[in-house]
Amino acid sequence: MTDYKAIGSVVHVKGTTKKMMIVGRKIRIKINEEEKNFDYAGCMYPEGIINDKLFYFNDADVMEVVYEGYSDKDNEILVKMLRD
């Protein structure tokens, strides 16, 4: 079960040299006509979103959490819903 990291968390992801900031969770996108599921959408840190370019990755790809984003009761409720 994925323990979804908070929006705004900054992480090191396997296979990248740049840090990523999480900007979305539980993402479903179409790649080559096939639906794919990812735990996260992220952008490069500190640059942010450039030309609408996002990177998609899973919790298992996160090697290190550099900074944990803000979390409150609303976030905890959403994470519980995402897990279910």
Secondary structure, DSSP 8 states (H G I E B T S, - for coil): ------TT-EEEETT-SSEEEEEEEEEEEEETTEEEEEEEEEEEETTB-BTTB-EEE-GGGEEEEEE-----HHHHHHHHHHH-
